[in-house]
Every structure is written in C-alpha cells, then in structure tokens.
Amino acid sequence: MNKALIMAVIALMLSTGLIAQERGKERIKAYRTAYITQELDLSPNEAEKFWPIYNEYDKKIFNLRVLKMRKEKSRIRELGGPEMLSDEEASKTLNMMLDSEKEITKTREEMYKTLSKILTPSKLLKLYHAEMSFNKRLLSEFKKGKYGNK
C-alpha cells in the first residue's frame, strides 16, 4: 500500500512538472507569435498565410538544431566527453554538426523563398531581425529567471 502511494505521488510530481514545462513552452510560443506579428506589422491576411508556413519551417529547424544536436551531445557525453573521442570520431562528429548547420541554412533559405510570395523583402528582413531580437530577449528573461522557474 505504501509503495503504491509513493509511486502515485512520484507520478503526480512528474506529470505536474511536465505540465508546467509544457505551459512554459506554450507561453513562450504565444509571446513569440505576438512579438513577430507586431514587429512585422502583419495584416490579418498576411498572418493567416504566414504562420502555417513559418511554423512548418521553424519545426524543421528546431528538429535539426535542437533534437539532432541534443542526440549527438548525449552520445559524446556517454563516451566520456569530447576529449575521449578518437580523432576519427571527433572528425566524424564535427562533419555531422557542420552538415546539420548547412541543412539549417538551406531550410532557412527555402523558408524565406516561400515566404517571399507572401511578404515584401522589407518584411522578410524585419523577420530576420525580429527572430534575433526575440531570441536575445528570451535569453535575457531566462537569465533573470522569469521563464525558468514557473
């Protein structure tokens, strides 16, 4: 009985943590959407066309940058860190990381080309700057603890 109760409490704590983490992600996404929409001064028509395309490419870039790199960093950590890799393994890893960066750049180019059918070049440039500005703001907020502790 006690074991079942302890397991239930642990499960509840874990799920509560995951829910809070998911809510944090949702808040950040909403903040980002509002920020970019405002910075680009998107009309409702532009926003309706822009966001599905942008979100699709952003997901691809996220998968390349975060998920693929996280997997590689985890593999390196399991092997004992970068200093434990042979020169051959280090070279292979470095090439994989550079290939991922090239793929990210290619995906971003495709995104901007697709979005150029919806937005003016001026708004595309604003998008580039808005993304960088948002990321700087978000990093600053994390450093202050605004998003990391909720």
N, C-alpha and C positions, 0 to 999 in steps of 0.2 A: 504494500500500500504506500509506504513512504517513498519507495523507488518510483512508483508511477506518478506520485505528486511532484517529486523533484523533476522528473522528466517533463511533466506538463509545464512546470514553472520555467524550465530552461527553454522549452519550445516557445512559450509565450514571450519570453525575453528576446529570443532571436527573431521572432516574427515582428515584434514591436520595433526592434532595431531596423529590420529590413523595410518596414512600412515607413518609418521616419526617414530612412535613406531615400526611398522612392519619392516621398513627398518633397524632399530637398531637391531631387533631380527635376521634379515637375515644376517647382518654384523657379529654379534656375532657367529651365526651358521657357517658361512663361515670361520671365524677365528679359531673356534674350530676344524672344519674339517681339515683345513690346519695344525694346531698345532698337532693334534693327528696323522695325516698321517705322518708328519715329525718325530715326536717323536718315532713312531713305525717303521719308515722306511719301510712303506708298499710298496710292489711291486704293479704295476697296477692290476695284477691278484688278489692279496690279498685284495686290496682296493675294487675291484669290488664285491667281496664276503662279505667282512667285513661290509661295510657301510649300506647295507639294513638291516642286522641283528642287528647291533649296534643301528641304528636309531629306529627300531621297539621296542627294549627293552628300549631304552632311553625314548621313548614316554610313555611307561607304567610306568616307574619310575617317570617321570615328573608328570604324572597324579596322582600317589599315593602321591608323596611328596608335590607337589605344589597345585594342584587343590583340592584334598581331604582335605588337611590340611587348605587351604585357606577357604574352606567352613566351617570347624569346628571352625576356629578362628573367622570368621564372626558371627557364631552362638553364640559363647561365648561373643563377643563384644555386640551383640544385647541384650543379657541377663544382660549386665551391667559389664562384666569383670569376670575374674576367681574368684574374691572374692565374687561375688554374686551367684555363683553356690552352690547348696547344696552338702553335702559330697557324696551323691549318684550320682548326676550329674557329679561332679568332677571325681569320680572314673570311671564312665562310659566313660567319655571323655578321661581320661588317658589311659584306656584299649584300646579304639579305636585308639589312637595315637600309642600306643605300637604295636597293631596289624598291623597298617599301616607300621611301621618300620620293623616288621617281614616279611611282604609281599614284601617290597622293597628289603630286604636281600635275600629272596627266588628268586625274579625276577633277581637280580644281579647274583646269583649262576647259575640260568638257562642260563643267557646270557653268562657267562664265560664258561659254559659247552658246549654250542652251538658253541661259538667262538673257543673253543679248537680244533675243527675239521678243522679250517682254519689257526689259528695262533699257534706258538710254545708257550710253557709255559713262556719262557723268554719274548716274545712279549706281552703275557697277563699280566704279571707283569708290563711291561712298560706301558701298557694301564692303569692299576690301578694308577700308579704314574703320568701319563700324565693327567688323569682326575683331580686328586687332584691339580696338578701344574697349570693346566689351570684355575680351579676354583679360586685358590689363585690369579693368575694374573688378572682375570676378576674382582674380588672383589677390588683389588688394583686400577685397572683402573676406576672402578665406584667411588671409594673414591676420585680419582683425578678429577673426573667429565668428563672423556673422553667419556663415553657412555651415561651418564645420561642427558646430555644437548644438544643432537642433534636430 
